[in-house]
Amino acid sequence: MSLPDPVKSQAIRLRGRLAVCGMAAALALVSACTVRPLYSNQPLSPGSQLSASAELASISIKPVNTRYAQQVRNNLI
């Protein structure tokens, strides 16, 4: 029986540490994500006083004049 190669075991340990750090970073990023219903009574942003439906109702889009703009609009609808 031979002893394990110390260089190889250090590389394996380093790879394991990097994997754990990567998973911790990914978990921290994912935990910051929040999902809120679009049509709720709560405000979309924390400082806002308007509800989500009121903010969405305030959006207005100007009519288009060119054929290209009409095609883009029709593809989006």
PDB file with one MODEL, atoms N, CA, C and O in Angstrom:
MODEL        1
ATOM      1  N   MET A   1       0.836  -1.174   0.000  1.00  0.00           N
ATOM      2  CA  MET A   1       0.000   0.000   0.000  1.00  0.00           C
ATOM      3  C   MET A   1       0.879   1.236   0.000  1.00  0.00           C
ATOM      4  O   MET A   1       1.911   1.291   0.670  1.00  0.00           O
ATOM      5  N   SER A   2       0.458   2.198  -0.747  1.00  0.00           N
ATOM      6  CA  SER A   2       1.239   3.420  -0.825  1.00  0.00           C
ATOM      7  C   SER A   2       0.440   4.587  -0.247  1.00  0.00           C
ATOM      8  O   SER A   2      -0.786   4.532  -0.159  1.00  0.00           O
ATOM      9  N   LEU A   3       1.131   5.607   0.133  1.00  0.00           N
ATOM     10  CA  LEU A   3       0.487   6.794   0.672  1.00  0.00           C
ATOM     11  C   LEU A   3      -0.076   7.630  -0.478  1.00  0.00           C
ATOM     12  O   LEU A   3       0.462   7.598  -1.585  1.00  0.00           O
ATOM     13  N   PRO A   4      -1.142   8.367  -0.228  1.00  0.00           N
ATOM     14  CA  PRO A   4      -1.700   9.204  -1.295  1.00  0.00           C
ATOM     15  C   PRO A   4      -0.743  10.326  -1.662  1.00  0.00           C
ATOM     16  O   PRO A   4       0.040  10.793  -0.835  1.00  0.00           O
ATOM     17  N   ASP A   5      -0.818  10.741  -2.895  1.00  0.00           N
ATOM     18  CA  ASP A   5       0.024  11.821  -3.386  1.00  0.00           C
ATOM     19  C   ASP A   5      -0.440  13.138  -2.753  1.00  0.00           C
ATOM     20  O   ASP A   5      -1.598  13.513  -2.936  1.00  0.00           O
ATOM     21  N   PRO A   6       0.423  13.858  -2.010  1.00  0.00           N
ATOM     22  CA  PRO A   6      -0.016  15.069  -1.318  1.00  0.00           C
ATOM     23  C   PRO A   6      -0.439  16.185  -2.276  1.00  0.00           C
ATOM     24  O   PRO A   6      -1.336  16.961  -1.946  1.00  0.00           O
ATOM     25  N   VAL A   7       0.173  16.281  -3.433  1.00  0.00           N
ATOM     26  CA  VAL A   7      -0.195  17.331  -4.389  1.00  0.00           C
ATOM     27  C   VAL A   7      -1.597  17.080  -4.919  1.00  0.00           C
ATOM     28  O   VAL A   7      -2.388  18.011  -5.065  1.00  0.00           O
ATOM     29  N   LYS A   8      -1.901  15.827  -5.205  1.00  0.00           N
ATOM     30  CA  LYS A   8      -3.204  15.484  -5.736  1.00  0.00           C
ATOM     31  C   LYS A   8      -4.289  15.721  -4.683  1.00  0.00           C
ATOM     32  O   LYS A   8      -5.359  16.233  -5.011  1.00  0.00           O
ATOM     33  N   SER A   9      -4.033  15.365  -3.449  1.00  0.00           N
ATOM     34  CA  SER A   9      -5.039  15.548  -2.411  1.00  0.00           C
ATOM     35  C   SER A   9      -5.273  17.036  -2.136  1.00  0.00           C
ATOM     36  O   SER A   9      -6.392  17.429  -1.809  1.00  0.00           O
ATOM     37  N   GLN A  10      -4.235  17.867  -2.264  1.00  0.00           N
ATOM     38  CA  GLN A  10      -4.421  19.304  -2.086  1.00  0.00           C
ATOM     39  C   GLN A  10      -5.280  19.875  -3.212  1.00  0.00           C
ATOM     40  O   GLN A  10      -6.115  20.750  -2.982  1.00  0.00           O
ATOM     41  N   ALA A  11      -5.071  19.381  -4.415  1.00  0.00           N
ATOM     42  CA  ALA A  11      -5.870  19.845  -5.547  1.00  0.00           C
ATOM     43  C   ALA A  11      -7.332  19.445  -5.363  1.00  0.00           C
ATOM     44  O   ALA A  11      -8.237  20.219  -5.675  1.00  0.00           O
ATOM     45  N   ILE A  12      -7.555  18.251  -4.863  1.00  0.00           N
ATOM     46  CA  ILE A  12      -8.924  17.795  -4.633  1.00  0.00           C
ATOM     47  C   ILE A  12      -9.577  18.632  -3.538  1.00  0.00           C
ATOM     48  O   ILE A  12     -10.743  19.010  -3.653  1.00  0.00           O
ATOM     49  N   ARG A  13      -8.826  18.923  -2.475  1.00  0.00           N
ATOM     50  CA  ARG A  13      -9.346  19.755  -1.395  1.00  0.00           C
ATOM     51  C   ARG A  13      -9.680  21.163  -1.895  1.00  0.00           C
ATOM     52  O   ARG A  13     -10.713  21.731  -1.538  1.00  0.00           O
ATOM     53  N   LEU A  14      -8.802  21.711  -2.717  1.00  0.00           N
ATOM     54  CA  LEU A  14      -9.032  23.047  -3.264  1.00  0.00           C
ATOM     55  C   LEU A  14     -10.272  23.060  -4.151  1.00  0.00           C
ATOM     56  O   LEU A  14     -11.072  23.993  -4.092  1.00  0.00           O
ATOM     57  N   ARG A  15     -10.428  22.034  -4.965  1.00  0.00           N
ATOM     58  CA  ARG A  15     -11.591  21.935  -5.837  1.00  0.00           C
ATOM     59  C   ARG A  15     -12.874  21.831  -5.007  1.00  0.00           C
ATOM     60  O   ARG A  15     -13.893  22.429  -5.353  1.00  0.00           O
ATOM     61  N   GLY A  16     -12.818  21.082  -3.930  1.00  0.00           N
ATOM     62  CA  GLY A  16     -13.977  20.962  -3.050  1.00  0.00           C
ATOM     63  C   GLY A  16     -14.327  22.286  -2.394  1.00  0.00           C
ATOM     64  O   GLY A  16     -15.501  22.640  -2.288  1.00  0.00           O
ATOM     65  N   ARG A  17     -13.308  23.019  -1.952  1.00  0.00           N
ATOM     66  CA  ARG A  17     -13.552  24.326  -1.334  1.00  0.00           C
ATOM     67  C   ARG A  17     -14.150  25.302  -2.341  1.00  0.00           C
ATOM     68  O   ARG A  17     -15.060  26.063  -2.012  1.00  0.00           O
ATOM     69  N   LEU A  18     -13.640  25.276  -3.562  1.00  0.00           N
ATOM     70  CA  LEU A  18     -14.186  26.155  -4.598  1.00  0.00           C
ATOM     71  C   LEU A  18     -15.642  25.804  -4.907  1.00  0.00           C
ATOM     72  O   LEU A  18     -16.467  26.689  -5.133  1.00  0.00           O
ATOM     73  N   ALA A  19     -15.948  24.513  -4.915  1.00  0.00           N
ATOM     74  CA  ALA A  19     -17.322  24.090  -5.173  1.00  0.00           C
ATOM     75  C   ALA A  19     -18.252  24.570  -4.063  1.00  0.00           C
ATOM     76  O   ALA A  19     -19.357  25.039  -4.335  1.00  0.00           O
ATOM     77  N   VAL A  20     -17.808  24.454  -2.821  1.00  0.00           N
ATOM     78  CA  VAL A  20     -18.630  24.905  -1.695  1.00  0.00           C
ATOM     79  C   VAL A  20     -18.820  26.420  -1.749  1.00  0.00           C
ATOM     80  O   VAL A  20     -19.925  26.912  -1.525  1.00  0.00           O
ATOM     81  N   CYS A  21     -17.754  27.159  -2.044  1.00  0.00           N
ATOM     82  CA  CYS A  21     -17.859  28.622  -2.148  1.00  0.00           C
ATOM     83  C   CYS A  21     -18.777  29.019  -3.303  1.00  0.00           C
ATOM     84  O   CYS A  21     -19.567  29.955  -3.176  1.00  0.00           O
ATOM     85  N   GLY A  22     -18.675  28.318  -4.416  1.00  0.00           N
ATOM     86  CA  GLY A  22     -19.545  28.602  -5.557  1.00  0.00           C
ATOM     87  C   GLY A  22     -21.005  28.336  -5.237  1.00  0.00           C
ATOM     88  O   GLY A  22     -21.879  29.116  -5.617  1.00  0.00           O
ATOM     89  N   MET A  23     -21.271  27.246  -4.545  1.00  0.00           N
ATOM     90  CA  MET A  23     -22.647  26.942  -4.160  1.00  0.00           C
ATOM     91  C   MET A  23     -23.182  27.979  -3.175  1.00  0.00           C
ATOM     92  O   MET A  23     -24.348  28.364  -3.254  1.00  0.00           O
ATOM     93  N   ALA A  24     -22.337  28.434  -2.246  1.00  0.00           N
ATOM     94  CA  ALA A  24     -22.759  29.456  -1.285  1.00  0.00           C
ATOM     95  C   ALA A  24     -23.063  30.770  -2.003  1.00  0.00           C
ATOM     96  O   ALA A  24     -24.040  31.444  -1.675  1.00  0.00           O
ATOM     97  N   ALA A  25     -22.237  31.135  -2.975  1.00  0.00           N
ATOM     98  CA  ALA A  25     -22.474  32.367  -3.736  1.00  0.00           C
ATOM     99  C   ALA A  25     -23.759  32.252  -4.556  1.00  0.00           C
ATOM    100  O   ALA A  25     -24.545  33.198  -4.614  1.00  0.00           O
ATOM    101  N   ALA A  26     -23.974  31.102  -5.184  1.00  0.00           N
ATOM    102  CA  ALA A  26     -25.191  30.902  -5.967  1.00  0.00           C
ATOM    103  C   ALA A  26     -26.425  30.947  -5.074  1.00  0.00           C
ATOM    104  O   ALA A  26     -27.448  31.515  -5.456  1.00  0.00           O
ATOM    105  N   LEU A  27     -26.334  30.359  -3.904  1.00  0.00           N
ATOM    106  CA  LEU A  27     -27.451  30.383  -2.965  1.00  0.00           C
ATOM    107  C   LEU A  27     -27.750  31.805  -2.504  1.00  0.00           C
ATOM    108  O   LEU A  27     -28.915  32.180  -2.364  1.00  0.00           O
ATOM    109  N   ALA A  28     -26.715  32.592  -2.269  1.00  0.00           N
ATOM    110  CA  ALA A  28     -26.910  33.986  -1.854  1.00  0.00           C
ATOM    111  C   ALA A  28     -27.583  34.793  -2.965  1.00  0.00           C
ATOM    112  O   ALA A  28     -28.449  35.622  -2.687  1.00  0.00           O
ATOM    113  N   LEU A  29     -27.194  34.561  -4.209  1.00  0.00           N
ATOM    114  CA  LEU A  29     -27.804  35.284  -5.329  1.00  0.00           C
ATOM    115  C   LEU A  29     -29.263  34.890  -5.528  1.00  0.00           C
ATOM    116  O   LEU A  29     -30.119  35.743  -5.761  1.00  0.00           O
ATOM    117  N   VAL A  30     -29.535  33.607  -5.435  1.00  0.00           N
ATOM    118  CA  VAL A  30     -30.897  33.129  -5.657  1.00  0.00           C
ATOM    119  C   VAL A  30     -31.816  33.553  -4.517  1.00  0.00           C
ATOM    120  O   VAL A  30     -32.994  33.827  -4.746  1.00  0.00           O
ATOM    121  N   SER A  31     -31.301  33.610  -3.308  1.00  0.00           N
ATOM    122  CA  SER A  31     -32.153  33.984  -2.178  1.00  0.00           C
ATOM    123  C   SER A  31     -32.570  35.446  -2.245  1.00  0.00           C
ATOM    124  O   SER A  31     -33.545  35.833  -1.599  1.00  0.00           O
ATOM    125  N   ALA A  32     -31.860  36.265  -3.005  1.00  0.00           N
ATOM    126  CA  ALA A  32     -32.213  37.678  -3.126  1.00  0.00           C
ATOM    127  C   ALA A  32     -33.357  37.896  -4.109  1.00  0.00           C
ATOM    128  O   ALA A  32     -33.949  38.976  -4.128  1.00  0.00           O
ATOM    129  N   CYS A  33     -33.677  36.908  -4.916  1.00  0.00           N
ATOM    130  CA  CYS A  33     -34.753  37.040  -5.895  1.00  0.00           C
ATOM    131  C   CYS A  33     -36.108  36.911  -5.203  1.00  0.00           C
ATOM    132  O   CYS A  33     -36.291  36.055  -4.338  1.00  0.00           O
ATOM    133  N   THR A  34     -37.039  37.754  -5.584  1.00  0.00           N
ATOM    134  CA  THR A  34     -38.399  37.652  -5.065  1.00  0.00           C
ATOM    135  C   THR A  34     -39.363  37.648  -6.235  1.00  0.00           C
ATOM    136  O   THR A  34     -39.118  38.275  -7.265  1.00  0.00           O
ATOM    137  N   VAL A  35     -40.440  36.946  -6.064  1.00  0.00           N
ATOM    138  CA  VAL A  35     -41.468  36.879  -7.094  1.00  0.00           C
ATOM    139  C   VAL A  35     -42.741  37.450  -6.491  1.00  0.00           C
ATOM    140  O   VAL A  35     -43.188  37.014  -5.430  1.00  0.00           O
ATOM    141  N   ARG A  36     -43.318  38.421  -7.171  1.00  0.00           N
ATOM    142  CA  ARG A  36     -44.566  39.027  -6.718  1.00  0.00           C
ATOM    143  C   ARG A  36     -45.582  38.938  -7.843  1.00  0.00           C
ATOM    144  O   ARG A  36     -45.222  39.048  -9.015  1.00  0.00           O
ATOM    145  N   PRO A  37     -46.840  38.741  -7.502  1.00  0.00           N
ATOM    146  CA  PRO A  37     -47.869  38.735  -8.538  1.00  0.00           C
ATOM    147  C   PRO A  37     -47.969  40.107  -9.197  1.00  0.00           C
ATOM    148  O   PRO A  37     -47.906  41.133  -8.520  1.00  0.00           O
ATOM    149  N   LEU A  38     -48.123  40.121 -10.495  1.00  0.00           N
ATOM    150  CA  LEU A  38     -48.175  41.383 -11.225  1.00  0.00           C
ATOM    151  C   LEU A  38     -49.451  42.153 -10.912  1.00  0.00           C
ATOM    152  O   LEU A  38     -49.418  43.376 -10.773  1.00  0.00           O
ATOM    153  N   TYR A  39     -50.558  41.460 -10.801  1.00  0.00           N
ATOM    154  CA  TYR A  39     -51.840  42.121 -10.545  1.00  0.00           C
ATOM    155  C   TYR A  39     -52.223  41.944  -9.081  1.00  0.00           C
ATOM    156  O   TYR A  39     -53.192  41.253  -8.770  1.00  0.00           O
ATOM    157  N   SER A  40     -51.475  42.558  -8.196  1.00  0.00           N
ATOM    158  CA  SER A  40     -51.770  42.497  -6.763  1.00  0.00           C
ATOM    159  C   SER A  40     -52.067  43.901  -6.257  1.00  0.00           C
ATOM    160  O   SER A  40     -51.914  44.878  -6.990  1.00  0.00           O
ATOM    161  N   ASN A  41     -52.486  43.996  -5.023  1.00  0.00           N
ATOM    162  CA  ASN A  41     -52.780  45.297  -4.428  1.00  0.00           C
ATOM    163  C   ASN A  41     -51.558  45.917  -3.777  1.00  0.00           C
ATOM    164  O   ASN A  41     -51.603  47.078  -3.371  1.00  0.00           O
ATOM    165  N   GLN A  42     -50.474  45.174  -3.668  1.00  0.00           N
ATOM    166  CA  GLN A  42     -49.258  45.692  -3.052  1.00  0.00           C
ATOM    167  C   GLN A  42     -48.473  46.499  -4.080  1.00  0.00           C
ATOM    168  O   GLN A  42     -48.555  46.220  -5.276  1.00  0.00           O
ATOM    169  N   PRO A  43     -47.708  47.506  -3.625  1.00  0.00           N
ATOM    170  CA  PRO A  43     -46.899  48.294  -4.567  1.00  0.00           C
ATOM    171  C   PRO A  43     -45.783  47.457  -5.190  1.00  0.00           C
ATOM    172  O   PRO A  43     -45.285  46.513  -4.576  1.00  0.00           O
ATOM    173  N   LEU A  44     -45.398  47.813  -6.417  1.00  0.00           N
ATOM    174  CA  LEU A  44     -44.336  47.084  -7.107  1.00  0.00           C
ATOM    175  C   LEU A  44     -42.976  47.352  -6.487  1.00  0.00           C
ATOM    176  O   LEU A  44     -42.158  46.440  -6.360  1.00  0.00           O
ATOM    177  N   SER A  45     -42.730  48.593  -6.100  1.00  0.00           N
ATOM    178  CA  SER A  45     -41.455  48.939  -5.476  1.00  0.00           C
ATOM    179  C   SER A  45     -41.706  49.309  -4.016  1.00  0.00           C
ATOM    180  O   SER A  45     -42.783  49.805  -3.685  1.00  0.00           O
ATOM    181  N   PRO A  46     -40.730  49.075  -3.139  1.00  0.00           N
ATOM    182  CA  PRO A  46     -40.942  49.301  -1.709  1.00  0.00           C
ATOM    183  C   PRO A  46     -41.324  50.734  -1.338  1.00  0.00           C
ATOM    184  O   PRO A  46     -42.106  50.920  -0.406  1.00  0.00           O
ATOM    185  N   GLY A  47     -40.812  51.743  -2.020  1.00  0.00           N
ATOM    186  CA  GLY A  47     -41.102  53.125  -1.660  1.00  0.00           C
ATOM    187  C   GLY A  47     -42.352  53.693  -2.302  1.00  0.00           C
ATOM    188  O   GLY A  47     -42.752  54.812  -1.981  1.00  0.00           O
ATOM    189  N   SER A  48     -42.971  52.959  -3.191  1.00  0.00           N
ATOM    190  CA  SER A  48     -44.111  53.466  -3.948  1.00  0.00           C
ATOM    191  C   SER A  48     -45.396  53.387  -3.126  1.00  0.00           C
ATOM    192  O   SER A  48     -45.565  52.488  -2.302  1.00  0.00           O
ATOM    193  N   GLN A  49     -46.295  54.337  -3.360  1.00  0.00           N
ATOM    194  CA  GLN A  49     -47.594  54.348  -2.685  1.00  0.00           C
ATOM    195  C   GLN A  49     -48.695  53.773  -3.582  1.00  0.00           C
ATOM    196  O   GLN A  49     -49.765  53.405  -3.099  1.00  0.00           O
ATOM    197  N   LEU A  50     -48.426  53.699  -4.892  1.00  0.00           N
ATOM    198  CA  LEU A  50     -49.423  53.197  -5.835  1.00  0.00           C
ATOM    199  C   LEU A  50     -49.403  51.678  -5.880  1.00  0.00           C
ATOM    200  O   LEU A  50     -48.352  51.056  -5.723  1.00  0.00           O
ATOM    201  N   SER A  51     -50.567  51.086  -6.096  1.00  0.00           N
ATOM    202  CA  SER A  51     -50.619  49.639  -6.255  1.00  0.00           C
ATOM    203  C   SER A  51     -50.104  49.263  -7.646  1.00  0.00           C
ATOM    204  O   SER A  51     -49.925  50.120  -8.511  1.00  0.00           O
ATOM    205  N   ALA A  52     -49.877  47.991  -7.837  1.00  0.00           N
ATOM    206  CA  ALA A  52     -49.341  47.523  -9.117  1.00  0.00           C
ATOM    207  C   ALA A  52     -50.310  47.825 -10.254  1.00  0.00           C
ATOM    208  O   ALA A  52     -49.889  48.239 -11.334  1.00  0.00           O
ATOM    209  N   SER A  53     -51.600  47.621 -10.021  1.00  0.00           N
ATOM    210  CA  SER A  53     -52.572  47.881 -11.092  1.00  0.00           C
ATOM    211  C   SER A  53     -52.633  49.369 -11.437  1.00  0.00           C
ATOM    212  O   SER A  53     -52.825  49.718 -12.602  1.00  0.00           O
ATOM    213  N   ALA A  54     -52.473  50.252 -10.448  1.00  0.00           N
ATOM    214  CA  ALA A  54     -52.478  51.694 -10.721  1.00  0.00           C
ATOM    215  C   ALA A  54     -51.234  52.096 -11.502  1.00  0.00           C
ATOM    216  O   ALA A  54     -51.312  52.929 -12.405  1.00  0.00           O
ATOM    217  N   GLU A  55     -50.098  51.516 -11.166  1.00  0.00           N
ATOM    218  CA  GLU A  55     -48.868  51.833 -11.903  1.00  0.00           C
ATOM    219  C   GLU A  55     -48.954  51.335 -13.338  1.00  0.00           C
ATOM    220  O   GLU A  55     -48.514  52.021 -14.260  1.00  0.00           O
ATOM    221  N   LEU A  56     -49.520  50.141 -13.535  1.00  0.00           N
ATOM    222  CA  LEU A  56     -49.653  49.614 -14.893  1.00  0.00           C
ATOM    223  C   LEU A  56     -50.667  50.420 -15.701  1.00  0.00           C
ATOM    224  O   LEU A  56     -50.501  50.584 -16.910  1.00  0.00           O
ATOM    225  N   ALA A  57     -51.708  50.923 -15.050  1.00  0.00           N
ATOM    226  CA  ALA A  57     -52.715  51.720 -15.753  1.00  0.00           C
ATOM    227  C   ALA A  57     -52.160  53.071 -16.183  1.00  0.00           C
ATOM    228  O   ALA A  57     -52.685  53.684 -17.112  1.00  0.00           O
ATOM    229  N   SER A  58     -51.113  53.542 -15.526  1.00  0.00           N
ATOM    230  CA  SER A  58     -50.552  54.851 -15.865  1.00  0.00           C
ATOM    231  C   SER A  58     -49.640  54.806 -17.090  1.00  0.00           C
ATOM    232  O   SER A  58     -49.191  55.854 -17.555  1.00  0.00           O
ATOM    233  N   ILE A  59     -49.362  53.634 -17.615  1.00  0.00           N
ATOM    234  CA  ILE A  59     -48.494  53.506 -18.789  1.00  0.00           C
ATOM    235  C   ILE A  59     -49.286  53.866 -20.041  1.00  0.00           C
ATOM    236  O   ILE A  59     -50.378  53.341 -20.265  1.00  0.00           O
ATOM    237  N   SER A  60     -48.739  54.752 -20.848  1.00  0.00           N
ATOM    238  CA  SER A  60     -49.387  55.107 -22.111  1.00  0.00           C
ATOM    239  C   SER A  60     -48.370  54.989 -23.242  1.00  0.00           C
ATOM    240  O   SER A  60     -47.185  55.275 -23.072  1.00  0.00           O
ATOM    241  N   ILE A  61     -48.864  54.566 -24.386  1.00  0.00           N
ATOM    242  CA  ILE A  61     -48.006  54.380 -25.557  1.00  0.00           C
ATOM    243  C   ILE A  61     -48.568  55.231 -26.686  1.00  0.00           C
ATOM    244  O   ILE A  61     -49.763  55.182 -26.980  1.00  0.00           O
ATOM    245  N   LYS A  62     -47.702  56.004 -27.310  1.00  0.00           N
ATOM    246  CA  LYS A  62     -48.127  56.874 -28.407  1.00  0.00           C
ATOM    247  C   LYS A  62     -48.466  56.031 -29.632  1.00  0.00           C
ATOM    248  O   LYS A  62     -47.865  54.977 -29.839  1.00  0.00           O
ATOM    249  N   PRO A  63     -49.426  56.484 -30.449  1.00  0.00           N
ATOM    250  CA  PRO A  63     -49.745  55.776 -31.682  1.00  0.00           C
ATOM    251  C   PRO A  63     -48.553  55.806 -32.647  1.00  0.00           C
ATOM    252  O   PRO A  63     -47.759  56.746 -32.649  1.00  0.00           O
ATOM    253  N   VAL A  64     -48.453  54.772 -33.448  1.00  0.00           N
ATOM    254  CA  VAL A  64     -47.333  54.670 -34.380  1.00  0.00           C
ATOM    255  C   VAL A  64     -47.741  55.214 -35.743  1.00  0.00           C
ATOM    256  O   VAL A  64     -48.920  55.209 -36.098  1.00  0.00           O
ATOM    257  N   ASN A  65     -46.745  55.687 -36.507  1.00  0.00           N
ATOM    258  CA  ASN A  65     -47.029  56.302 -37.806  1.00  0.00           C
ATOM    259  C   ASN A  65     -46.452  55.528 -38.978  1.00  0.00           C
ATOM    260  O   ASN A  65     -46.958  55.654 -40.093  1.00  0.00           O
ATOM    261  N   THR A  66     -45.426  54.741 -38.768  1.00  0.00           N
ATOM    262  CA  THR A  66     -44.767  54.061 -39.884  1.00  0.00           C
ATOM    263  C   THR A  66     -45.219  52.609 -39.973  1.00  0.00           C
ATOM    264  O   THR A  66     -45.708  52.033 -39.001  1.00  0.00           O
ATOM    265  N   ARG A  67     -45.046  52.037 -41.147  1.00  0.00           N
ATOM    266  CA  ARG A  67     -45.419  50.640 -41.368  1.00  0.00           C
ATOM    267  C   ARG A  67     -44.551  49.710 -40.524  1.00  0.00           C
ATOM    268  O   ARG A  67     -45.039  48.727 -39.967  1.00  0.00           O
ATOM    269  N   TYR A  68     -43.265  50.028 -40.434  1.00  0.00           N
ATOM    270  CA  TYR A  68     -42.359  49.198 -39.639  1.00  0.00           C
ATOM    271  C   TYR A  68     -42.790  49.184 -38.167  1.00  0.00           C
ATOM    272  O   TYR A  68     -42.783  48.131 -37.529  1.00  0.00           O
ATOM    273  N   ALA A  69     -43.160  50.337 -37.636  1.00  0.00           N
ATOM    274  CA  ALA A  69     -43.608  50.424 -36.246  1.00  0.00           C
ATOM    275  C   ALA A  69     -44.905  49.645 -36.049  1.00  0.00           C
ATOM    276  O   ALA A  69     -45.113  49.044 -34.995  1.00  0.00           O
ATOM    277  N   GLN A  70     -45.778  49.650 -37.059  1.00  0.00           N
ATOM    278  CA  GLN A  70     -47.016  48.874 -36.973  1.00  0.00           C
ATOM    279  C   GLN A  70     -46.718  47.380 -36.920  1.00  0.00           C
ATOM    280  O   GLN A  70     -47.350  46.643 -36.164  1.00  0.00           O
ATOM    281  N   GLN A  71     -45.755  46.937 -37.722  1.00  0.00           N
ATOM    282  CA  GLN A  71     -45.399  45.524 -37.720  1.00  0.00           C
ATOM    283  C   GLN A  71     -44.795  45.107 -36.380  1.00  0.00           C
ATOM    284  O   GLN A  71     -45.094  44.029 -35.866  1.00  0.00           O
ATOM    285  N   VAL A  72     -43.951  45.956 -35.824  1.00  0.00           N
ATOM    286  CA  VAL A  72     -43.372  45.657 -34.508  1.00  0.00           C
ATOM    287  C   VAL A  72     -44.478  45.574 -33.468  1.00  0.00           C
ATOM    288  O   VAL A  72     -44.503  44.651 -32.654  1.00  0.00           O
ATOM    289  N   ARG A  73     -45.392  46.536 -33.496  1.00  0.00           N
ATOM    290  CA  ARG A  73     -46.500  46.547 -32.543  1.00  0.00           C
ATOM    291  C   ARG A  73     -47.349  45.294 -32.691  1.00  0.00           C
ATOM    292  O   ARG A  73     -47.714  44.676 -31.691  1.00  0.00           O
ATOM    293  N   ASN A  74     -47.669  44.913 -33.913  1.00  0.00           N
ATOM    294  CA  ASN A  74     -48.496  43.730 -34.147  1.00  0.00           C
ATOM    295  C   ASN A  74     -47.794  42.454 -33.695  1.00  0.00           C
ATOM    296  O   ASN A  74     -48.447  41.531 -33.208  1.00  0.00           O
ATOM    297  N   ASN A  75     -46.486  42.392 -33.848  1.00  0.00           N
ATOM    298  CA  ASN A  75     -45.760  41.208 -33.388  1.00  0.00           C
ATOM    299  C   ASN A  75     -45.697  41.138 -31.869  1.00  0.00           C
ATOM    300  O   ASN A  75     -45.638  40.048 -31.299  1.00  0.00           O
ATOM    301  N   LEU A  76     -45.710  42.287 -31.212  1.00  0.00           N
ATOM    302  CA  LEU A  76     -45.672  42.306 -29.751  1.00  0.00           C
ATOM    303  C   LEU A  76     -47.020  41.957 -29.133  1.00  0.00           C
ATOM    304  O   LEU A  76     -47.084  41.431 -28.022  1.00  0.00           O
ATOM    305  N   ILE A  77     -48.087  42.251 -29.853  1.00  0.00           N
ATOM    306  CA  ILE A  77     -49.436  41.988 -29.302  1.00  0.00           C
ATOM    307  C   ILE A  77     -49.755  40.546 -29.349  1.00  0.00           C
ATOM    308  O   ILE A  77     -50.840  40.140 -28.931  1.00  0.00           O
TER     309      ILE A  77
ENDMDL
END
